[in-house]
Amino acid sequence: MSKKPALPRRQFLKRGVAAAASAALAPVVVTSSALGRDGVVAPSEQIRLGAMGIGGRGSYVLGCMLQEPDVRCVAVCDVRKPRREGAKKRADARNRDDKCVMYRDFRKLFDRADLDALLIATGPNWHVTASTLAAKAGKDVYCEKPCTKNIVQSLELAATYSRTGRVFQGGMQRRNLPHFVYAIELARTGKLGKLQAVHAHPGGMGTSTSGWLPAEAQPPREDVEWDLYLGPAAWRPYNRKLLNGFNFEKGGGLVGGGVLEWGSHCVDLCQWANDADRTAPVEYSPPANGAATARYANGVKLVLRNGGWLGLGSCPVRFEGDTGWVETGDNGEMVASSPALLAGRGAKVRGYPANNHVRDFFNCVKTRGLPRANHFVACQTHIACHASNISIFLRRKLAYDAEKNVFINDSEANRLRSEALREPWRL
């Protein structure tokens, strides 16, 4: 077959210029959705989200995120097949397509260059490890609490996000609930006089181990990836009760919860009320008369107690100054030493919805600002809880250097500042 003669170079150039001119004059159709009209957020303004860990709490937070008009969930990851499939179904329904991708191994999720942000709502054994790996992969992260398992991990979390410049929001959503914010402002602005004490409900002050249950037959890896579920936590045989256990590896094998569970919320609010977001108490005492205590460098006392509250719902806090006090909790009610203190409180919000907290995170993904439960906040709140747990476990008073982040003259307490991670995981 003979070849077609080659086009002379000058003629080729003339035809190319003519074609380009013709294309420039042709009409271009741009859809209203591409421009962000008709209530649709333009693609350039959308936040592309991935979600890791979509169980009870993760499913709830993802639902809040799917309500945000500028958020598009494009990938989900869970070690359990039913949860992956359920999350994909919800994301596809929200996106009005079938393009949300499912992963069993989070590393494939983190490798995606098109993701702006991640929801990490796994079991607590994964929170800090996954969060630090995500930051190193260039992702902003909303991580459920408790965010860390010990003091050293708390410091590493803050250092990683400071170094990488990524946005971090811990799941302490009460920082964005109006009645808690109002009570905190009363304390911070001197409306209660000079602050004397802040009270937190820890939810527990006992110590326990994570548990070792009899081995059961493991499901297929496609259905449950047990090794990835354990992740950096100490190995143990598969048991469905551990798989479903909300408290599994919470706060490490040392304390298995303790102050850390509710403290991630309540101590956090006390930290903010005392303007202590960048520090922690310097002295910790084990329980006496039903309450463990800590003291800040400015003299304010932190009281951790389960009893004696006014019945204002879960997660109660109380702030006391030398001229007044205020107490509030999850039912949205507030009680104060004087009705005048509550005159400007605004509408009551019951429960503890995460919508405002989620929106705070996404706003900062766009502005690169610090959300309310940022990495500095999460670090110091968790240090306060971990140090309290260590004092409870050792049953003695401890002095803490909040600048060097070590216990003073107590090698046994300092050994409890950290713990080994299971191979091959590293922070």
Secondary structure as the mmCIF struct_conf table of DSSP 4:
data_model
#
loop_
_struct_conf.conf_type_id
_struct_conf.id
_struct_conf.beg_label_comp_id
_struct_conf.beg_label_asym_id
_struct_conf.beg_label_seq_id
_struct_conf.end_label_comp_id
_struct_conf.end_label_asym_id
_struct_conf.end_label_seq_id
HELX_LH_PP_P HELX_LH_PP_P1 SER A 2 PRO A 8
HELX_RH_AL_P HELX_RH_AL_P1 ARG A 9 LEU A 25
BEND BEND1 ALA A 26 ALA A 26
HELX_RH_AL_P HELX_RH_AL_P2 SER A 32 LEU A 35
TURN_TY1_P TURN_TY1_P1 GLY A 36 GLY A 36
TURN_TY1_P TURN_TY1_P2 ASP A 38 GLY A 39
HELX_LH_PP_P HELX_LH_PP_P2 VAL A 40 ALA A 42
HELX_RH_3T_P HELX_RH_3T_P1 PRO A 43 GLU A 45
HELX_LH_PP_P HELX_LH_PP_P3 GLN A 46 GLN A 46
STRN STRN1 ILE A 47 MET A 52
BEND BEND2 GLY A 55 GLY A 55
HELX_RH_AL_P HELX_RH_AL_P3 GLY A 56 LEU A 66
TURN_TY1_P TURN_TY1_P3 GLN A 67 GLN A 67
BEND BEND3 GLU A 68 GLU A 68
TURN_TY1_P TURN_TY1_P4 PRO A 69 ASP A 70
STRN STRN2 VAL A 71 CYS A 77
BEND BEND4 VAL A 79 VAL A 79
STRN STRN3 ARG A 80 ARG A 80
HELX_RH_AL_P HELX_RH_AL_P4 LYS A 81 ASN A 95
TURN_TY1_P TURN_TY1_P5 ARG A 96 ARG A 96
BEND BEND5 ASP A 97 ASP A 98
HELX_LH_PP_P HELX_LH_PP_P4 CYS A 100 CYS A 100
STRN STRN4 VAL A 101 TYR A 103
BEND BEND6 ARG A 104 ASP A 105
HELX_RH_AL_P HELX_RH_AL_P5 PHE A 106 PHE A 110
TURN_TY1_P TURN_TY1_P6 ASP A 111 ASP A 111
TURN_TY1_P TURN_TY1_P7 ALA A 113 ASP A 114
STRN STRN5 ALA A 117 ILE A 120
BEND BEND7 THR A 122 THR A 122
TURN_TY1_P TURN_TY1_P8 PRO A 124 TRP A 126
HELX_RH_AL_P HELX_RH_AL_P6 HIS A 127 LYS A 136
TURN_TY1_P TURN_TY1_P9 ALA A 137 GLY A 138
STRN STRN6 ASP A 140 CYS A 143
HELX_LH_PP_P HELX_LH_PP_P5 GLU A 144 GLU A 144
BEND BEND8 LYS A 145 LYS A 145
HELX_LH_PP_P HELX_LH_PP_P6 PRO A 146 PRO A 146
BEND BEND9 LYS A 149 ASN A 150
HELX_RH_AL_P HELX_RH_AL_P7 ILE A 151 THR A 164
STRN STRN7 PHE A 168 GLY A 170
BEND BEND10 GLY A 171 GLY A 171
HELX_RH_3T_P HELX_RH_3T_P2 GLN A 173 ASN A 176
HELX_RH_AL_P HELX_RH_AL_P8 PRO A 178 ARG A 188
TURN_TY1_P TURN_TY1_P10 THR A 189 LEU A 192
BEND BEND11 GLY A 193 LYS A 194
STRN STRN8 LEU A 195 ALA A 200
BEND BEND12 GLY A 203 GLY A 203
HELX_LH_PP_P HELX_LH_PP_P7 LEU A 213 ALA A 215
HELX_LH_PP_P HELX_LH_PP_P8 ALA A 217 PRO A 220
TURN_TY1_P TURN_TY1_P11 ARG A 221 ASP A 223
STRN STRN9 VAL A 224 VAL A 224
HELX_RH_AL_P HELX_RH_AL_P9 TRP A 226 LEU A 230
TURN_TY1_P TURN_TY1_P12 GLY A 231 PRO A 232
BEND BEND13 ALA A 233 ALA A 233
HELX_LH_PP_P HELX_LH_PP_P9 ALA A 234 TRP A 235
HELX_RH_AL_P HELX_RH_AL_P10 ARG A 240 LEU A 243
TURN_TY1_P TURN_TY1_P13 ASN A 244 ASN A 244
TURN_TY1_P TURN_TY1_P14 PHE A 246 GLY A 251
HELX_RH_AL_P HELX_RH_AL_P11 GLY A 252 VAL A 255
TURN_TY1_P TURN_TY1_P15 GLY A 256 VAL A 259
HELX_RH_AL_P HELX_RH_AL_P12 LEU A 260 ALA A 273
TURN_TY1_P TURN_TY1_P16 ASN A 274 ASP A 275
TURN_TY1_P TURN_TY1_P17 ASP A 277 ARG A 278
BEND BEND14 VAL A 282 VAL A 282
STRN STRN10 GLU A 283 ALA A 288
TURN_TY1_P TURN_TY1_P18 ASN A 289 GLY A 290
STRN STRN11 ALA A 291 ARG A 295
TURN_TY1_P TURN_TY1_P19 ALA A 297 ASN A 298
BEND BEND15 GLY A 299 GLY A 299
HELX_LH_PP_P HELX_LH_PP_P10 VAL A 300 VAL A 300
STRN STRN12 LYS A 301 ARG A 305
BEND BEND16 ASN A 306 GLY A 307
BEND BEND17 SER A 314 CYS A 315
STRN STRN13 VAL A 317 GLY A 321
BEND BEND18 ASP A 322 THR A 323
STRN STRN14 TRP A 325 THR A 328
TURN_TY1_P TURN_TY1_P20 ASP A 330 ASN A 331
BEND BEND19 GLY A 332 GLY A 332
STRN STRN15 MET A 334 ALA A 336
BEND BEND20 SER A 337 SER A 338
HELX_RH_3T_P HELX_RH_3T_P3 PRO A 339 LEU A 342
TURN_TY1_P TURN_TY1_P21 ALA A 343 GLY A 344
BEND BEND21 ALA A 347 ALA A 347
BEND BEND22 GLY A 351 GLY A 351
HELX_RH_AL_P HELX_RH_AL_P13 ASN A 355 THR A 367
TURN_TY1_P TURN_TY1_P22 ARG A 372 ALA A 373
HELX_RH_AL_P HELX_RH_AL_P14 HIS A 375 LEU A 394
TURN_TY1_P TURN_TY1_P23 ARG A 395 ARG A 395
BEND BEND23 ARG A 396 ARG A 396
STRN STRN16 LEU A 398 ASP A 401
TURN_TY1_P TURN_TY1_P24 ALA A 402 ASN A 405
STRN STRN17 VAL A 406 PHE A 407
TURN_TY1_P TURN_TY1_P25 ILE A 408 ASN A 409
HELX_RH_AL_P HELX_RH_AL_P15 SER A 411 ARG A 415
TURN_TY1_P TURN_TY1_P26 LEU A 416 ARG A 417
HELX_LH_PP_P HELX_LH_PP_P11 ALA A 420 ARG A 422
TURN_TY1_P TURN_TY1_P27 GLU A 423 PRO A 424
#
